[in-house]
Amino acid sequence: MKTEVSDDQGSAGSGEPFGETVLDGLGVGPGIAIGTTYLHDAGAVQAPEYRVATANLDAERERFAGAAARASKQVAKLQTKAKTLPGAAGEELGYLLDAYLQMLKGSRLIRGVERRIVEQRINAEAAVQQEIAEIVRGFSSVNDSYLAARIEDIREVGHRLVRNLLGTPYKPFSTVPAGAVILAEELTPADTALLDPKRVGGIATVLGGAESHTAIMARSLGLPAVIGVAGLMRGVEPGCPVVVDGNGGRVVINPTPETLARYRHSRSSFLRGRRALTRLRNVPAVTRDGAQVTLQANIELPSEVDAVIQAGAQGIGLLRSEFLFMNRDDVPGEEEQYQILRDLIERLDGRTVTIRTLDAGGDKLAPALGTGIGNNPALGLRAIRLSLHRPELLDAQLAAILRAGAHGPVRILLPMVSTVEELRQVREVLDRVVRRLKRRGAEFADPLPPLGVMIEVPGAALAADALAWHSDFFSIGTNDLTQYTLAIDRADETVAHLYNPLHPAVLRLIQFATEAALRARIPVSLCGEIAGDPRFTALLLGLGIRDLSMSAGNIPRVKQRIRNLDLVAATRRARVIMDQSDSGRIAQLLDDFNSAEPDSLAG
């Protein structure tokens, strides 16, 4: 929803805003950010220009042909998605993408770039930028509204070609002013990995779902965030004042003085409530009837360690190691990974760190690894499949983890495991790495770290009994488990509303995996986003889970819920819930139970 409110802030032609614009979206990062806008343009990319030796011109043309072929595949995938859009929107986007494909196949643009590479002996990126500039100049000189509208289309195709040629994401946030609010069409995982919470006040995007990577990262960094904001980028000027209300799911562009005052008051109240929760930092997470619960933190970047300690986390239940591989065109070696992990482990001062091996693929693309290839990257060569397919990656990562484990307690967590055979193969690799480290005389963890399995695909949950007898621990990843069970892309805003962790099928898989772990007497934790939502705490504890891992900022709220909870009553309610077949009824039973203790969710 978009609402414009006139006031006396400006007049026509003054360059000042006429009034505030209110946009609604989905609040995914709690808090309120008040700052100036920083517009993130994912298409803007700068490439170097250099001479190419005559002997290398054919190779340079082949490099360009490969980039064009990749761009064609990318546009073809967008066409498939466009067909799912309703009515005229899908038809209009389809026409536009058809035009993109034509520009990528034997068009003036392609021929012109090939000619410049040969005649000027320059690199393909520079040739693309020069050819685009010439075409744009020609279109700009013609007084034709249709041709003028095509200029942006041509630039978009050029940006796509250059990005494919460069092969790595550029660093988009190096010039963000302190406290700025980032507005973007979309933020990729590589983009969010570059966000500095000390500089960025909040974020808002047009695209994304509640459990998209952007949403998870915003919560992890403690940034107020609103996504799915239609019309967000329309007519917004860089540097204009903006409010992002992650609590209410609202973005206000050019707020009036009255609106600013209201949001400053709300922000102060929110921060006071959060400070009040910090008093729980050193208080144990124990239910009213004496059940002890372990609360740990999920982190994506080493920069989050201070927040983990400040929140009173008992350890890191999930360290996503993809940050080591992103935003670079090479693969980190064993020594580099060891140094980074050692520093992080030492900062945790004896708290256990659970390190998940590389989960590149799906929405987490690492260009140096060649991930994201195939008709459906989320179901393709990713996570443990990629590590076993590229054993040199797994060797280096396991060696780095084992060596870092000499400096503090660690656990090794394997993502997307679906068979016992995958676990056996990893243990063989681990044995080989141990023998190599012994021959080198290197220090490493003794005893060896526990080796656990992430339960995040339905096959793993259904085979949990078998996996439990070969694993040292389970970690249930409800984000992907829900996505794969319900066949819903949680990052796709057109279907994200169907993503529902209270679906009875999802709950039964969680229950099955938990009970399998308890029967095998191995630890089981839950590290999905629902672990950090107090709404789900009673249900998860009632199902038998006693270890929850979440974004550090959510720990105080979940701890408060635990301390107000009667575990016997929660267990009884969980049993009633598991007898239900309707997710609406499940939600009602859970919310009724929570509302019976109104003080438990305060703050």
N, C-alpha and C positions, 0 to 999 in steps of 0.2 A: 504494500500500500504506500502511495506517495501523497503527501499533503504539503501544500505550500501556504505559508502564513505571511501576509504582507505586514510590513511595519515601516518605520521612517528611516531605516538604515541607509537607503540610497535612492537614487532616482535614475531614470533612463539616461544612458550615456555617461554616467558618472564613473563607471568601472566598479562601483560598490554593489554588493548584493541587494536585491529587492527585499528579501526576507528569508526566513528559515524554510528548509525543506525537511520533512520527516519521512523516513523510509523504514519499513518493517522487514525483519528477517528472522533468522533463527539464532537465538543467543546460545553460544557454545562455550564461551569463556567468561566466567562470572567476573563482575566488577564494572566500573565505569571509567572510561578514558576521555579526557578533555584535552584537546590539542589542536595542532594544525595538520592539514592533509598532506600526505606524501603519496602521489599517484604512481603506482607501480605498473609500468608498461612492459609486459613480458615479451613484446615484440622488439623493443629497442635493443639492438645489439651492435657492438662495434667490433670490427675485424681488422687485423693488420693487413698491410699491403707490402708485398715483396716481389722481387724478380725471381723467375723460375728458369733454370738452365735449359737450353734447347733440348738436351738429352732427356729431360724430365717432363717435357710438355705432354707427351702421350699419357704418362702416369697421372699428371694433373687433370687432364680431361677425363680420365677414368674415375678419378676421385670425385669430380663434379657430377659425372653420370650416376655414381653411387648415391650421392646426396640427393639428386633429383628423384631417383627410384625410391629412396626411403621416404621422401616427401610425398610422393604419389601414394604410397601405402598408407601413410598417416592420414591423408585426405580421404582415401577410400574408406578407412575406418570411421572417420567423421561422417561420411555419407551414410553408412550403416546406422549410426546413431541418429542422424537427422530423420531417417524414415520413421523413427518411433515418436517423433514430435507430432502434436495434434495439428490438424487443419493446415491453414496457410503458412504457419511458421515453419513446419517441416518442408513444405513445398518450396518456399522461398529460400531456405538454407540449402536445400538440394540443388537449386539452380546456381547458387553462389559457389558451392563446392564443385559442381560440374565445370564452372569457369576456371576454378583453381587447377583442376586436373588438366584442362586444355592448355593452360599456361605452362604446365610441367612436362608437356609431351610435344616436342618438335616445334614449339612456338617461336615467335621472334625473340622472346626472352632467352630461351635455351640456346638458340642459334647464335644470338648476340654474345652470350657469355662464352661459348666455345670459341667464337672468332677472336674475342679479346684475349683469351688465354694464349692462343697461338700467335696472334699478330703483335700483341704488346708484351708477351712473355711475362705475364703477371699471375699471381695465385688466384684460385677460383673465387675465394671470398671477395677479393677486390674487384674481380671481373663482374661478379653479381651486383655489387653495390654500384659500380659505374654504369652498368647496363640499366639497372632500375632507375638511377638518377636521370639518364637520358630519356627513357620512356616517359617518366613523370614530367620532365620539362616539355616534351612534345604534347602530352595530354593537357598540361596546364595552359598552353598557348591557345587552345581551342575553346571557344565559348560554347561549351556543350555540357549541360548538367549531368547527362548520363556518363560521359567520359570522365568528368570530374569525380563522380562517385566511384569510378573504377580505380582511381589512383591508390586509394587505401587497400584495395584488393591486391593490386600489383605489389605494393610494399609488403603486405602480409606474406605473399608467396616468396618474395625476396628474403624476408627475415627468416622464414622457415628453412630456406636453402642454406643461408649462412649459419643458422644454428646447427643444422645437420653437418655442415662442413667442419665447424669448430668442434663438435662432438662433446662439449662440456658446457654446463650452464655457466653463464657469466655471473659476476657478483653484483646483485642488484641493489643492495642496501648499504653500500659503502658511504653514501652521501646523505643518509637519513639524519635530519636534525634531531637533537635530543628531545624526547617527549612527543615526537610526531606520531600521527595515526596513519597507518598504511591502508589505503584503499586500492583494491585490485579486482580485476575480472576473476582471477584465480591465482592461488599460490601453490606451486608444486612442492613436493617433499624436499627437493633440493633448495627451493627458495626458503622454506621454513627453517631448514637447517642453518641458514645464514642469519636468522633473526637474532638480534641482541636485545634481550629484555631490559637491559639498562638504558637503551636508547629509544626503543619503540614503546609508545604508550598503549597501543591497541591496534586491532586489525579488523577490517570488514571486507568481504568479498561478495561477488555476484554469485559464484558457483560454490558447490560443496554441500555435504550432508553432515548430520550431527556426529557421525562417527568417522568422518573423513580424516585423512592424515593432518590436514590443516587444523581441524577442530581439536584433535588429540594434542597436537603440538602447542596450540594456544593454551589449553588447560595445563599442559606440562610446564610451560614457561610462566604461567600465572598472568597471562595477558587477557584483558577484556576483548571479546571477539564476537562478531555477528556475521553469519554467512547466509547465503541464499537471498541476498538483497537485490531485488529487481530494480533496474534503473540507477544503480549506485554510481556508475561512472559517467552518467549523462549530464553534461554541463557543469561539472565540478572543476573548480580552479585550484591548482596547486597552492598550498599555503593558506587556504581559507579555513576558518575555525570549524571544528567538527566535534561532535559527541558520539561515542560508541558506548551504548548501554548493553553490556553482555548479560545483564540480569533480565532485562525486559525484551531483549531482541530488537533493539531500535537504534537507528543511526540518524542523527540530526545534523544537517549541513547548514552552516551560517545561523547558529542558534541566536535567538533574541536574548537581550540581557536577562529577561525574566526566566527564560528557559535555562540559561547558563547558571543562574542563581539556584534554580531548583535542582539541577543535576550536581552542582557543587555540594549542596546540602546532602543529597542522596549518596554521593561518593564519600563524604565524611562519615555518614552513618554506616556505610558498608565497611569502611576501613576500621572504624571503632569496633564493629562486630568481629572482624577478622583478628584484630589485636586481642580482643577478649578471649578468642579461641586459642591464642598462642600460650595462654596460661596452662593449657593442657599438655604442653610440650613434654614435660617430664613425669606426667601422670600415666600410670599403666592403663592399657586398654583391656579392662576387665568388666564383664557384665555384672548386673546387680546380684546374680546368684553365683558369682565367683569364677566364671569361665574366662580363661586368659586367651586373648587374641593377639596375633602378631601383625603389626602394620608396617609395611615396607613401601618403598617408592619406586615408580617406573621413571627412568630418565632416558633421554635421547642424546644429550650432550654433556660433556664434563662440566660445562658452566653451570649446570643445575645442582651440583653437589652442595653448594652453600645452602640452597633452599631445602635440600633433603635434610641436612643437619639441623637447620633452623626449625623444621617442622617436627623434629623428634622421631624421625623414621628409625626403625630398628635395623634397617639394612636396605639394600637395593634389590628388589625382587625381580627387576627386569632392566638390564642395561642393553638397549638396542645398539648393536655395534655397527650399524650401517653408516653412522657419522664418519667412521674411519675411511670409508670408500667414496663418499659423495663429494661433488664439486671438485673433481680432480680428473686428470686424464691418464693417471697411472694407478697401479695397485700398491697399497702400503705393504712393505715387507715385514718380516717377523720382528725385527729390532724396533722399527717405528711403532708398531702396535704395542709391543711390550712396554716401551717407555711411556706411552700415553696411559695404558691400563695400570701400570705400576703407580704412576702419579695419582690417578683417581683412587685406587685402592688404599694408598697410604693416607689420603685425605679423609677416608671413611673411618680411620682409627679403630680397626678391629671389627667393624660391622661387616657382615657377609655381603658380597656382591655377586649377584647371579648374572652371568654374562651370556646373552643369547648370541649364538654364532650368526654369521651373516645371513640376513633375510632380504637381500636385494632381489628385485623382481616385483611383479604386480605394479603398485603405484610408487614403489621406491626404486627409481632407476639409477644405476651407477654406470655411466657411459664406458668407463674403462673395462667393465666386465661384459659388455655387450648384452645386458639384460633388457627385458621388455620386448623381446623378439617373439613373434608368433601371433597367431590369431587371437589368443587370449592369454596375455602374460600372467594374469593372476592364477591360472591353472597350468602354467607351463613350467619352464626350467627356472625355478626360483628356490630360495631358502635352502633346506638340506639337500634338495635335488641338485641344485647348482654346486653346492660344496662338494658333493660326492662325484659330480661330473667333472669338476675342476679340483682334483685332490691337492694341487699345490696351494690353493687358497685355504683349504681346510688344514693342511699341514702347518702353514705359517700361523694361522689364527690359533690353533690348539697349542702350538709351541709358545706363542706369546702369552696366552692365558695361563698355561702351566708355570711359566717363569714369573709372571706377575703374581701368581698364587703364593710365591715364596714370601711375599710382602704383606699378606693378609688373606683372610678366608674368602674363597671364591667357589662358585658352583658353575657348571657348564650346562647351558640349556639349548636344546636342538629344536629349531623351528620347523613346523609343517611336516613332522614325522607322521607317516601313515602305516608303516609296517615294522615288524620286529627286525626284519632283515636290514633296514636302514640303520637301526640302532646297533646291530652287530657290526656292520661295516664301519661305523664311526669308532666303535671300541677297537677294532683292528688298527685303524689309523692312529688312534690315541696310543696304543701299545707301541707302534712304530715310532711315533714322535718321542715317547719316553726313552726308548732305546737310543735314539739319536742324541737326545739331550744328555744322557748319561755318558755317551762316548765323548761328547764335547766337554764334559765336566761342568755343565751349566747347573746353576741352582734352580730348583723348581719345587712346586708344592709337594709336601710329603706329610700325611698321605695324599694320594691323588684326589682332586676335587670330585664331588658327586657329579654324576652325569644324568641329566634329566631330560624329559620329553615335554614339549609343549603340545597340549591337547587343544587343537584349533581347527581340525577338519573332522567331519562326522565319522569318517573311517577310523580315526584314532580313538575317538570316544567309544565307538562300538567295539573296538578291539582293545579297550583299556585293560581288561583282565590279563591278556597276554603281554601287553607292553609293560604293565606294572611289575611283572616278575623279572623283567630285564632292565628296569630303570631304577635309579636311586631316588627320584622324586618326580612328581607331576607339577606342571604349571598350566592352568586352564586359561587359554586366551579367548575370551568370549567375543571379542570384536570380530575376528575371522570366523570363529565357530558359528556365530549368528549369521554372518554373511553367506557362508558356504551352505549352511543348513537351509536357509530360506531363498538361496539363489538371488541375492540382492546385493548390488554394488553400493556399499554404504557411502561412497564418494559421489554418487550420481544423484543430483538433486531431484531428478524426475521420479525416482523410486525410493529415495532415502526415507520417506515417511513410512514405508513398509518394513523398515528395519526394526525388529522388535525382540529384544532379549527375553521378554516374558512369553514368547510363543511357547506352547507346551512342548514342542519338539526340542527346542533349545534347552529348556529346563531339564528335560529327561536326559539329554546327553550330558549335561553338567552333573546331574545326580548319578548317572551310570559311571562316569569317570571318577567322581569323588569316592563312591562306594568301592570301586575297584582298588583305588589307592589305599583306602582304609583296610580293606581285606588283606592286601599285601604288606601292610604296615610300613608304607613309605609316606613321606610328607607330601601334602597336596596344597597348593596355593592357587589363588585366582588373581590374574593380573590384567583382566580386561577392564574397560572403562566403567563397567557397572560396579567394580570394586570400590570406586571412589565416589559413588552416589549413595548417600545415606538412605535413600528410598529402598535400596535393595539389600541393605545390611542384614536385616532380620531374616530375610529369606535365605541368604547365602550361609549365614551361621546355622540356621535351622536345617540346612542340607548337610551339615557336617564340616564345613570349611572353617578353619581356624587361622588362616594366613591369607591376608589380603594385601595386594600391591597396587598402588595407584599414583597419580600425579601428587607430588609433595604437598601442594596447596590444599588438597582434599583431606589430608590425614586428620587435622583437628576436627573437622565436621564429622567424619566417620567415627573417630574416637569418642566424641561426645554422644553419638547415637549408641555406640556399644555400651557406654557406661550407664545409659538410661534403659538398657534392654534387659529383659528377663529371658534367658536362653531357653528355659523349659517351655515358656509360652510361645517363643519364636519357633521352636521345633514342632510344637503342635500345629501352629499355623502353616508351617511349611508342608506338613503331611496333608493337610486339607487342600492346599494349593496344588500339590502334585497329583491329586485325584481329579483335577479339573481338566477339561478339554477345550475350554474357550479362553483366549488370552484376555478378553475384556473382563471376564469373571475373575481371572487370576489377578489382574491389576486392581480390581475393586477390593478383593480380599486382602491384598497386600497394603493398599492405601488405608483401608479401614483399620487394620492392625496398627499401622504407623500413627494414624490420627488419634488412637486411643491414648497415646503418650505425647501430647502436644509439645511439651517442653523439650523432647528429645531431638527435634530438628531445628531448634532455635539457633540463630546465628547464621 
